Amino acid sequence: MVSLWGSKNGEEQGEGDGRASIDGDDSRQPSRHGDAGGRNPDERTRLLPPRHDGFLDPDDPAVSPYNLWTVRALRYISVLCLIISFLWWVLLLVSIFVSPPMMHSRGSGFFDFSYTTLTVGNLLIAILFFTVPSKPMEILTLVVSAFLLIDMIIILAVPRVRLEEGWVGIASVIWAAVIALYNVMTDRVVAWGKKEEEERLTGRHESRRTLREWCAVLTATVIMVVMTIIVILLTATLILRSRDASLEPPGKRYFVDGEKYEIHLACVGNVTYDADGKRTPTVLLEGGENPVEDSMDDWVYAAYGNGTIDRYCYYDRPGLAWSDNAPSPHSAGMTSDALSEALALAGEQHPWVLVSNGVGGIYSRIFASRHGREISGIFLIDTLHEDLLYRIASPSRGFLLWARGIISPLGWNRLPGAIIKGRTREDRTYGKSAYQNGKYIKAKLQENLVAGSLTKNEVVQARNIQSTKTPLVVVSSGIEVRRDNEWERKQEDLTKLTKNLVAWDVVNAAPHEVWKTMDGRKILEKRLGQLVRGTS
């Protein structure tokens, strides 16, 4: 006998099976919230339903060049190159202020910093806009690569530029050129990968761009246009620099400080002797704010022509005119030691009459204190007092010098001067435009960094060591003395460096460079003759 409950249970079971079948059919329908197995959505669940033709929508995130391992590998390599370039950039930035071992550049060091900055910028752009390749980006990157290759050839081909840049500068420009070419290749590979994935997943190559992509292309293009202009200016400045390197110095360069850099030293006239057979003093010039060739050489050469003096020598401090930049930090005492070494290598001998102007007085006084009896006289022409060193040691001045140095490879003032104003090689090497030179700026930055510390201590020690019997002449600018009471007091204090003051002259209406007036020249030549002849 069939149980009523069993029959009912069977019917309910049949109905349940029917409902399960219906539910199962429903669950196999496309759904944004689950799959055929009824699982909850996870990271593999598609955000959009598949198209009925079996292809994905072009806007589907799954349509990406990152699907290809080649593209992913290129991005990883780009990130690695960026990390290496950034670390190198930091090292070069530090080397401007403190030279690491084996990394001293005999040039300014601003060119290699510029090339590394360009490399970092190039890689950042490539990574930020990695999946949005464009024809303008490819063309502009190719232009940048071409100019960097030209720069590399110039640096390697011009001997003087190659020596100044050293292995650091050469490595920086080669790395910049390699990275630029690598970015061109990467852009093409990503464009190929994007096309391949679009054709495979959507059935066709997508030529249209979204608004976001157009904004990315525009931004990247504008940045690359700026970088292209920068690299063109770098190349133009490098060509100008190569042209200046062909100017031969009037004297000779000597390696100093363990052959780390060269100092330019020149002498005019012949060695003479007095009636007693003693060697006549040689005048040794120390320039002020500018190289000697553009300042004191003019009136001293006139004194030589007039027979007031028989012989004089001059040199360029590190970074000025034909001398290389010294490692950082570099103080006035280090410069004096370098001068002593250069004089010894040149076979020059004492006695010396030291003539200096402006900040050059600090260097001359340190040199005099370290050579004692070899000094026959000290001639200070409106020179800087040690208590006023703070004027060239101010942080704001140092920052401005650093900023000028960073942009100096762009030639923002040198190029117009050469093209529009007709500035010559002489102007840019030691003349009116020498202050625009990266080497000059680096030298002044080094001077600024240690003026209030190392240099101040050295000149204070020099004052204590200085022989009190050395003849001394002080000539001051009438304009500076009347304009600045502190300058006047310090000029008077300089007359007390020794107990053998020959004269202190304040030349009326004369500027800081006293020799620019006729009265100033007459007084300077007269006093110089007195020191050389040993008369008062």
C-alpha positions in Angstrom: 0.0 0.0 0.0 1.3 3.2 -1.1 1.6 5.7 1.7 0.0 9.1 1.2 2.9 10.8 2.8 5.3 9.0 0.5 3.3 10.1 -2.5 3.2 13.6 -1.4 6.9 13.6 -0.6 7.6 12.3 -4.1 5.5 15.0 -5.7 7.3 17.7 -3.6 10.6 16.2 -4.6 9.6 16.3 -8.3 8.5 19.9 -7.9 11.8 20.7 -6.1 13.7 19.1 -9.0 11.8 21.2 -11.4 12.6 24.4 -9.6 16.2 23.4 -9.3 16.3 22.8 -13.0 14.7 26.2 -13.7 17.1 27.9 -11.3 20.0 26.1 -12.9 19.0 27.4 -16.3 18.7 30.9 -14.9 22.2 30.7 -13.3 23.7 30.0 -16.7 22.6 33.3 -18.0 25.2 36.1 -18.3 25.4 38.0 -15.0 27.6 40.9 -13.7 27.3 39.4 -10.2 28.2 35.8 -10.6 29.3 33.0 -12.9 27.7 29.7 -14.1 28.7 28.0 -10.9 26.9 30.5 -8.7 30.2 31.6 -7.1 30.5 35.0 -5.5 32.4 37.6 -7.6 36.2 37.7 -7.2 39.2 39.3 -8.9 38.7 37.0 -12.0 35.0 38.1 -12.4 34.6 40.3 -15.5 33.3 43.8 -14.9 31.5 43.9 -18.2 29.6 41.0 -20.0 31.3 39.5 -23.0 30.2 40.8 -26.4 28.0 38.4 -28.4 30.6 38.3 -31.2 33.2 36.9 -28.8 35.4 40.0 -28.6 35.9 42.5 -25.8 35.0 46.1 -25.8 38.0 48.4 -26.6 37.5 50.2 -23.2 37.7 46.9 -21.3 40.7 47.1 -18.9 41.7 43.7 -20.0 42.7 45.2 -23.4 46.2 46.4 -22.3 49.8 46.1 -23.7 50.8 45.0 -20.2 49.4 41.5 -21.2 52.7 41.0 -23.1 55.7 40.1 -20.9 58.0 42.1 -23.3 56.1 45.3 -22.4 56.1 44.5 -18.7 59.9 43.8 -18.8 60.6 47.1 -20.6 58.7 49.0 -17.9 60.6 47.2 -15.1 63.9 48.1 -16.9 62.8 51.8 -17.2 62.1 51.9 -13.4 65.5 50.4 -12.7 67.2 52.9 -15.0 65.3 55.7 -13.3 66.5 54.6 -9.8 70.2 54.3 -11.1 69.9 57.8 -12.7 68.4 59.4 -9.7 71.2 58.0 -7.4 73.8 59.3 -9.9 72.0 62.7 -10.0 72.2 62.9 -6.2 75.9 62.0 -6.2 76.6 64.7 -8.8 74.6 67.3 -6.8 76.7 66.5 -3.7 79.9 66.7 -5.7 79.3 70.3 -6.4 79.8 71.1 -2.8 82.1 68.2 -1.7 84.1 66.2 -4.2 83.9 62.5 -3.6 87.1 60.5 -4.2 87.8 59.8 -7.9 84.9 62.0 -8.9 86.6 65.4 -9.3 85.9 67.1 -12.6 88.4 69.6 -13.8 85.5 71.5 -15.3 82.6 73.1 -13.5 80.6 69.9 -13.1 77.4 71.6 -14.2 77.3 70.0 -17.6 77.3 66.4 -16.3 74.6 67.5 -13.8 72.5 68.9 -16.6 72.8 65.7 -18.7 71.8 63.6 -15.7 68.9 65.8 -14.9 67.8 65.5 -18.6 68.1 61.7 -18.3 65.9 61.6 -15.1 63.3 63.8 -16.8 63.3 61.6 -19.9 62.7 58.5 -17.9 60.0 60.0 -15.7 58.1 61.0 -18.8 58.5 57.6 -20.4 57.2 55.9 -17.2 54.3 58.3 -16.6 53.0 58.0 -20.1 54.1 54.4 -20.8 50.8 53.0 -22.1 50.0 56.1 -24.2 52.6 56.0 -27.1 52.3 58.8 -29.7 54.0 59.8 -32.9 55.0 63.3 -31.6 56.6 61.7 -28.5 58.6 59.3 -30.7 59.8 62.0 -33.0 60.8 64.4 -30.2 62.6 61.7 -28.3 64.4 60.8 -31.5 65.5 64.5 -31.9 66.7 64.6 -28.3 68.7 61.4 -28.9 70.3 62.9 -32.0 71.5 66.0 -30.2 72.8 64.0 -27.3 74.8 61.9 -29.7 76.2 65.1 -31.2 77.2 66.3 -27.7 78.9 63.0 -26.9 80.9 63.2 -30.1 81.9 66.8 -29.3 83.0 66.0 -25.8 85.1 63.0 -27.0 86.6 64.8 -30.0 87.7 68.1 -28.4 90.7 67.4 -26.2 90.3 70.3 -23.8 86.6 69.7 -23.2 87.3 65.9 -22.7 89.9 66.7 -20.1 87.7 69.1 -18.2 84.7 66.8 -18.2 86.7 63.7 -17.3 85.1 60.3 -17.0 82.2 61.6 -15.0 81.1 64.0 -17.7 81.7 61.4 -20.5 79.7 58.7 -18.6 76.8 61.2 -18.0 76.4 62.2 -21.6 76.8 58.6 -22.9 74.2 57.4 -20.4 71.8 60.3 -21.4 72.2 59.3 -25.1 71.6 55.6 -24.4 68.5 56.2 -22.3 67.1 58.5 -25.0 67.5 55.8 -27.7 66.1 53.2 -25.3 63.0 55.4 -24.8 62.5 55.5 -28.6 62.6 51.7 -28.7 60.3 51.4 -25.8 57.8 53.7 -27.3 57.7 51.6 -30.5 57.4 48.3 -28.6 54.5 49.6 -26.5 52.7 50.9 -29.6 53.2 47.5 -31.2 52.0 45.7 -28.1 48.9 47.9 -27.8 48.0 47.2 -31.4 48.5 43.4 -31.1 46.3 43.2 -28.0 43.6 45.3 -29.5 43.4 43.2 -32.6 43.5 39.9 -30.6 40.9 41.0 -28.0 38.6 43.4 -29.8 39.0 42.3 -33.4 40.5 45.5 -34.7 43.1 48.2 -34.1 41.6 51.1 -32.1 42.6 54.4 -33.6 40.5 56.7 -31.5 41.6 58.0 -28.1 39.7 58.9 -25.0 39.8 62.5 -23.6 42.1 61.3 -20.9 44.5 59.8 -23.4 44.5 63.0 -25.5 45.3 65.1 -22.4 48.2 62.7 -21.6 49.5 63.0 -25.2 49.3 66.8 -25.1 51.0 67.0 -21.7 53.8 64.6 -22.7 54.3 66.5 -26.0 54.6 69.9 -24.3 57.1 68.5 -21.8 59.2 66.9 -24.6 59.2 70.1 -26.6 60.7 71.9 -23.6 63.3 69.2 -23.2 64.1 69.3 -26.9 64.8 73.1 -26.6 66.9 72.4 -23.5 69.1 69.8 -25.3 69.5 72.2 -28.3 70.7 74.9 -26.0 73.1 72.5 -24.3 74.5 71.5 -27.7 74.9 75.2 -28.8 76.7 76.1 -25.5 79.0 73.0 -25.9 79.9 74.1 -29.4 80.7 77.6 -28.1 82.7 76.1 -25.3 84.7 74.0 -27.8 85.4 77.1 -29.7 86.7 78.8 -26.6 88.9 75.8 -25.8 91.0 76.6 -28.9 92.3 79.8 -27.4 95.9 79.2 -26.3 97.0 80.6 -22.9 99.8 83.2 -22.8 101.7 81.1 -20.2 101.8 77.5 -19.3 99.6 75.2 -17.3 101.1 73.2 -14.4 99.5 70.2 -12.6 99.2 70.7 -8.9 97.7 69.0 -5.8 98.7 65.5 -6.9 97.9 66.2 -10.5 94.2 66.8 -9.8 94.0 70.0 -11.8 96.1 72.5 -13.7 97.0 76.1 -12.8 97.9 78.7 -15.5 101.0 80.7 -14.8 102.6 83.3 -17.1 105.7 85.6 -16.7 106.7 88.7 -18.6 110.3 90.1 -18.8 113.7 88.8 -17.9 115.4 88.1 -14.6 117.7 91.0 -13.7 120.2 91.7 -10.9 121.2 94.9 -9.1 124.7 96.4 -8.6 125.4 94.0 -5.7 124.5 91.0 -7.8 121.2 90.4 -6.0 118.2 89.2 -7.9 115.7 92.0 -8.6 112.3 91.3 -7.1 109.6 89.9 -9.4 106.2 91.4 -9.2 103.5 88.6 -8.5 100.0 89.7 -9.4 96.8 88.5 -7.7 93.6 89.4 -9.4 90.5 90.6 -7.6 87.0 89.7 -8.6 88.1 89.2 -12.2 91.1 87.4 -13.8 94.3 89.4 -13.9 94.2 89.4 -17.8 91.1 91.6 -17.6 92.1 93.8 -14.7 95.6 94.6 -13.5 97.6 93.3 -16.4 97.0 96.4 -18.4 98.6 99.0 -16.0 101.3 96.6 -14.8 102.4 95.9 -18.4 102.5 99.7 -18.9 104.8 100.0 -15.9 106.9 97.2 -17.4 107.1 99.1 -20.7 108.1 102.3 -18.8 111.0 100.5 -17.1 109.5 100.8 -13.6 109.7 97.1 -13.2 111.8 94.5 -15.0 109.7 91.4 -14.6 106.2 90.3 -13.4 104.3 87.0 -13.2 100.6 86.3 -12.8 98.4 83.3 -12.5 94.7 82.4 -12.7 93.1 81.1 -9.6 91.4 77.7 -9.9 88.3 78.1 -12.2 89.3 81.5 -13.6 90.5 82.0 -17.2 92.8 79.1 -18.3 93.0 77.3 -14.9 91.0 74.2 -14.0 88.5 74.0 -11.2 89.8 72.6 -8.0 88.1 69.9 -5.9 85.5 71.1 -3.4 85.8 72.5 -0.8 88.6 74.8 -1.7 89.9 77.7 0.5 92.2 80.6 -0.1 95.0 78.8 1.7 94.7 75.8 -0.7 94.9 78.2 -3.6 98.1 79.7 -2.2 99.6 76.3 -1.8 98.7 75.5 -5.4 100.4 78.8 -6.5 103.6 77.9 -4.6 103.6 74.5 -6.3 103.2 76.0 -9.7 106.0 78.5 -9.1 108.3 75.7 -8.1 107.5 73.6 -11.1 108.1 76.7 -13.4 111.5 77.3 -11.8 110.5 80.7 -10.6 112.4 82.1 -7.6 112.0 84.8 -5.0 112.1 87.6 -4.0 108.5 88.6 -4.7 106.6 91.9 -4.5 102.9 90.9 -4.1 100.3 93.1 -5.8 96.6 92.4 -5.3 93.2 93.9 -5.6 89.8 93.2 -4.0 89.4 89.7 -2.6 92.8 88.9 -4.1 94.3 90.6 -1.0 93.2 87.7 1.1 95.1 85.3 -1.1 98.2 87.5 -1.2 98.4 87.9 2.5 98.1 84.1 3.1 100.8 83.5 0.5 103.0 86.2 2.1 102.7 84.6 5.6 103.7 81.2 4.3 106.8 82.5 2.4 108.2 84.9 5.0 111.6 86.2 4.0 110.9 85.5 0.3 108.6 88.6 0.2 110.1 92.0 -0.5 106.9 93.9 -0.4 103.1 93.8 -0.2 101.0 96.1 -2.3 97.2 96.1 -1.5 95.0 98.0 -3.9 91.6 98.5 -2.3 91.6 95.0 -1.0 89.0 93.2 1.1 89.5 93.0 4.9 89.1 89.7 6.6 86.3 91.2 8.8 84.3 91.8 5.6 84.4 88.3 4.3 80.8 87.8 5.4 79.9 89.9 2.3 81.0 87.1 0.0 80.0 84.3 2.4 76.2 85.1 2.6 73.9 82.1 2.0 71.7 84.1 -0.4 74.8 84.9 -2.6 75.7 81.2 -2.5 72.3 80.1 -3.5 72.2 82.5 -6.4 75.6 81.3 -7.6 74.4 77.7 -7.4 71.3 78.5 -9.4 73.3 80.4 -12.0 75.7 77.4 -12.2 72.8 75.0 -12.7 71.4 76.9 -15.7 74.8 78.0 -17.1 75.0 75.0 -19.5 72.0 76.4 -21.3 74.0 79.5 -22.3 71.1 81.8 -21.6 73.5 84.8 -21.6 76.6 83.5 -23.4 74.7 82.5 -26.6 73.1 85.9 -27.1 76.4 87.6 -26.3 78.2 85.6 -29.0 75.4 85.8 -31.6 74.0 89.3 -31.1 76.7 91.3 -29.3 79.7 89.7 -31.0 81.5 88.6 -27.9 84.8 86.9 -28.7 86.7 83.9 -27.3 88.8 86.3 -25.2 85.7 88.0 -23.8 84.3 84.6 -22.7 87.5 83.2 -21.4 88.9 86.1 -19.3 87.1 89.3 -20.4 83.8 90.9 -19.9 81.8 87.8 -20.3 84.0 85.5 -18.2 81.5 85.7 -15.3 79.0 83.7 -17.4 81.4 80.8 -17.6 80.5 77.7 -15.6 84.0 77.4 -14.3 84.0 81.0 -13.1 80.7 80.5 -11.3 81.9 77.2 -9.7 85.0 79.1 -8.4 83.0 81.8 -6.9 80.6 79.3 -5.3 83.6 77.5 -3.7 84.9 80.9 -2.5 81.5 81.6 -1.0 81.1 78.2 0.8 84.3 78.5 2.9 84.8 82.3 3.1 83.4 82.5 6.6 85.1 79.4 7.9 88.3 77.9 6.4 89.4 81.1 4.6 88.6 83.3 7.5 90.7 81.1 9.8 93.6 81.0 7.4 93.8 84.8 6.9 93.5 85.4 10.7 96.5 83.0 11.2 98.3 84.8 8.3 98.0 88.1 10.1 99.6 86.7 13.2 102.4 85.0 11.3 103.1 87.9 9.0 106.6 89.5 9.4 106.3 93.0 10.8 109.4 94.1 8.7 107.8 93.6 5.3 107.4 96.9 3.4 103.7 97.6 2.9 101.8 100.0 0.5 98.0 100.4 0.7 96.1 102.3 -2.0 92.3 102.8 -1.5 89.5 103.9 -3.7 88.2 107.4 -2.9 84.7 106.5 -4.1 84.5 103.3 -1.9 86.0 105.0 1.2 83.5 107.9 1.0 80.5 105.6 0.3 81.2 103.0 3.0 82.4 104.0 6.4 83.1 100.4 7.4 85.2 100.0 4.3 87.2 103.1 5.2 87.9 101.8 8.8 89.0 98.5 7.5 91.3 100.1 4.9 93.0 101.9 7.7 93.3 98.7 9.7 95.1 97.1 6.7 97.9 99.7 7.0 98.8 98.1 10.3 99.5 94.6 8.9 103.2 95.3 9.3 105.2 98.0 11.1 106.9 99.1 7.8 104.2 101.1 6.1 105.6 102.8 3.0 102.5 104.8 2.1 98.7 104.8 2.3 97.0 106.7 -0.6 93.3 107.4 -1.0 92.9 108.2 -4.7 90.1 110.8 -5.1 87.3 109.9 -7.6 88.9 106.5 -8.3 86.6 103.4 -8.4 87.4 100.0 -6.8 89.7 99.3 -9.8 91.9 102.3 -9.0 93.9 102.0 -12.2 90.9 103.1 -14.3 91.7 106.7 -13.6 94.9 108.5 -14.7 95.7 109.7 -11.2 95.2 106.2 -10.0 97.7 104.8 -12.5 100.3 107.4 -11.7 100.1 106.6 -8.0 100.1 102.8 -8.5 103.1 102.9 -10.8 105.0 105.2 -8.4 104.4 103.1 -5.4 105.1 99.9 -7.2 108.5 101.3 -8.3 109.3 102.2 -4.7 108.6 98.6 -3.5 110.6 97.0 -6.2 113.6 99.3 -5.7 113.3 99.1 -1.9 113.0 102.9 -1.5 110.5 104.9 0.5 
